Amino acid sequence: MSKIASEYLDLIARRYSCRRFRDEQITDDELAMLLEAARLSPSARNYQPTRLCVVQDAEGLAKIDRCTACRYGAPTVIIAAYDERCSSHPVPPKGPETCDFGDIDTTIALTNMDNAATSLGLAACWVGAFDHDMARELFGVPEHYRLVDLLMVGYPDMDPSPKHVERRSLDEMVARETF
């Protein structure tokens, strides 16, 4: 395995869902890198429907706290959504397993931001447990935007739990040719 490939796998292995952050704001340069990682993310048909709202001031963070109990003290929260008017849809629909690819596109952007945070020595935690209606109201989310997740970001004030390293073997996860 090449050194770059090994370093990339190490980065992924170091990434964990941080549930306690220090009371210290990330820098503008760090935030810019996270946002650039999202901007460079691939999307279906390159429609780029992902929309992000960065929340860092005390008033905005108090609003986040009204929407979820899962901010964990993060000084930066990124609200991730996508514009349904410009996301890719399977045409014609292929059945019940198809979706609006905006969900997938935004999830890819979140993953890239999460990995970029790890590369900078930051930590992050995805939070899907939030009151979508309240977030929509408090943050003026347009009706045609679909909320996906919140990304809590900051400097970690905890180590990963021992459970973090528990992973299924490839034999349990991967089949070849047929399931």
C-alpha positions as CSV (number, residue, x, y, z in Angstrom):
1,M,0.0,0.0,0.0
2,S,1.3,3.4,-0.9
3,K,2.2,5.9,1.8
4,I,-0.6,8.3,0.7
5,A,-3.2,5.5,0.8
6,S,-2.0,4.4,4.3
7,E,-2.2,8.0,5.5
8,Y,-5.7,8.3,4.2
9,L,-6.9,5.2,5.9
10,D,-5.2,6.4,9.1
11,L,-7.2,9.7,8.8
12,I,-10.4,7.8,8.5
13,A,-9.5,5.5,11.4
14,R,-8.8,8.6,13.6
15,R,-12.1,10.3,12.9
16,Y,-14.8,9.8,15.6
17,S,-18.0,11.3,16.7
18,C,-16.9,13.8,19.4
19,R,-19.5,14.5,22.1
20,R,-17.6,17.0,24.1
21,F,-15.8,20.1,22.7
22,R,-13.6,22.7,24.2
23,D,-14.9,26.3,24.6
24,E,-12.6,27.6,21.8
25,Q,-13.7,28.7,18.4
26,I,-12.1,27.3,15.3
27,T,-10.2,29.7,13.1
28,D,-11.4,31.3,10.0
29,D,-8.8,29.3,8.0
30,E,-10.0,26.0,9.5
31,L,-13.6,26.9,8.7
32,A,-12.6,27.9,5.1
33,M,-11.0,24.5,4.6
34,L,-14.1,22.6,5.8
35,L,-16.3,24.6,3.5
36,E,-13.9,24.1,0.6
37,A,-14.0,20.3,1.3
38,A,-17.8,20.5,1.0
39,R,-17.6,22.7,-2.2
40,L,-15.3,20.2,-3.9
41,S,-17.5,17.2,-3.1
42,P,-19.0,15.3,-6.0
43,S,-22.7,15.4,-6.7
44,A,-25.1,13.6,-9.0
45,R,-24.9,15.1,-12.4
46,N,-22.7,17.8,-10.8
47,Y,-25.9,19.7,-9.9
48,Q,-24.3,20.8,-6.5
49,P,-27.6,21.2,-4.5
50,T,-25.9,21.3,-1.1
51,R,-26.5,24.4,1.0
52,L,-24.8,25.1,4.3
53,C,-25.4,27.6,7.1
54,V,-22.5,28.3,9.5
55,V,-23.6,29.1,13.0
56,Q,-21.0,30.4,15.4
57,D,-22.3,33.4,17.4
58,A,-23.9,33.0,20.9
59,E,-27.4,33.9,19.6
60,G,-27.2,31.3,16.8
61,L,-25.8,28.6,19.1
62,A,-28.6,29.2,21.6
63,K,-31.1,28.6,18.7
64,I,-29.3,25.4,17.9
65,D,-29.7,24.4,21.6
66,R,-33.4,24.9,21.2
67,C,-33.4,22.5,18.2
68,T,-31.3,19.7,19.7
69,A,-29.8,18.5,23.0
70,C,-26.8,17.2,21.0
71,R,-24.6,20.2,20.4
72,Y,-22.1,18.9,23.0
73,G,-20.6,22.4,23.4
74,A,-19.5,22.7,19.8
75,P,-18.5,26.3,19.0
76,T,-19.4,25.9,15.3
77,V,-22.4,24.2,13.9
78,I,-23.0,23.7,10.2
79,I,-26.6,23.2,9.2
80,A,-26.6,21.0,6.1
81,A,-29.4,21.1,3.6
82,Y,-30.0,20.8,-0.1
83,D,-32.1,22.7,-2.6
84,E,-34.7,20.3,-3.9
85,R,-35.2,22.4,-7.0
86,C,-31.7,21.6,-8.3
87,S,-31.0,18.1,-7.0
88,S,-30.9,15.1,-9.2
89,H,-33.8,12.6,-9.3
90,P,-33.8,9.2,-11.1
91,V,-35.7,9.6,-14.4
92,P,-37.8,7.6,-14.8
93,P,-38.2,6.5,-11.1
94,K,-36.7,3.1,-10.7
95,G,-38.9,1.9,-7.8
96,P,-39.0,2.2,-4.0
97,E,-35.2,2.1,-3.5
98,T,-34.7,5.3,-5.4
99,C,-34.3,8.7,-3.7
100,D,-33.6,12.3,-4.2
101,F,-29.9,12.3,-4.7
102,G,-29.6,15.6,-2.8
103,D,-29.6,13.5,0.4
104,I,-26.6,11.6,-0.9
105,D,-24.8,14.6,-2.3
106,T,-25.1,16.5,1.0
107,T,-24.0,13.4,3.0
108,I,-20.9,13.3,0.8
109,A,-20.2,16.9,1.6
110,L,-20.7,16.2,5.3
111,T,-18.3,13.3,5.1
112,N,-15.7,15.4,3.4
113,M,-16.0,18.2,6.0
114,D,-15.8,15.7,8.8
115,N,-12.6,14.1,7.4
116,A,-11.2,17.6,6.7
117,A,-11.9,18.5,10.4
118,T,-9.9,15.4,11.5
119,S,-7.0,16.3,9.2
120,L,-6.8,19.7,11.0
121,G,-6.9,18.3,14.5
122,L,-10.5,19.3,15.0
123,A,-13.3,16.9,15.8
124,A,-16.9,16.7,14.5
125,C,-20.2,15.0,15.2
126,W,-23.1,14.5,12.9
127,V,-26.4,15.1,14.5
128,G,-29.7,14.0,12.9
129,A,-31.6,14.2,16.1
130,F,-32.9,17.7,15.9
131,D,-36.3,19.5,15.5
132,H,-36.3,20.1,11.7
133,D,-39.4,22.4,11.9
134,M,-37.9,24.5,14.6
135,A,-34.6,24.8,12.8
136,R,-36.4,25.7,9.6
137,E,-38.2,28.5,11.5
138,L,-35.3,29.8,13.6
139,F,-32.8,29.9,10.8
140,G,-35.1,31.0,7.9
141,V,-34.5,27.8,5.9
142,P,-36.3,28.3,2.6
143,E,-39.2,25.9,1.9
144,H,-37.5,24.3,-1.1
145,Y,-34.5,23.3,1.0
146,R,-34.5,19.9,2.6
147,L,-32.7,19.7,6.0
148,V,-30.3,16.8,6.2
149,D,-28.1,17.0,9.3
150,L,-26.2,19.3,11.7
151,L,-22.4,19.0,11.9
152,M,-20.9,20.0,15.2
153,V,-17.3,21.1,14.9
154,G,-14.6,22.2,17.3
155,Y,-11.6,21.2,19.3
156,P,-12.2,17.9,21.1
157,D,-12.3,17.8,24.9
158,M,-12.4,14.0,24.9
159,D,-10.7,10.9,23.5
160,P,-12.6,8.5,21.3
161,S,-14.4,5.8,23.3
162,P,-13.1,2.2,23.1
163,K,-16.1,1.4,21.0
164,H,-14.8,3.6,18.3
165,V,-12.3,1.0,17.1
166,E,-14.8,-1.9,17.0
167,R,-15.4,-2.7,13.3
168,R,-16.8,-5.7,11.5
169,S,-14.4,-7.7,9.5
170,L,-14.3,-7.4,5.7
171,D,-15.6,-10.9,5.5
172,E,-18.7,-9.9,7.4
173,M,-19.2,-6.8,5.3
174,V,-18.2,-7.7,1.8
175,A,-19.6,-10.3,-0.7
176,R,-18.3,-11.0,-4.1
177,E,-20.4,-11.4,-7.2
178,T,-23.6,-12.2,-5.3
179,F,-24.9,-11.5,-1.8
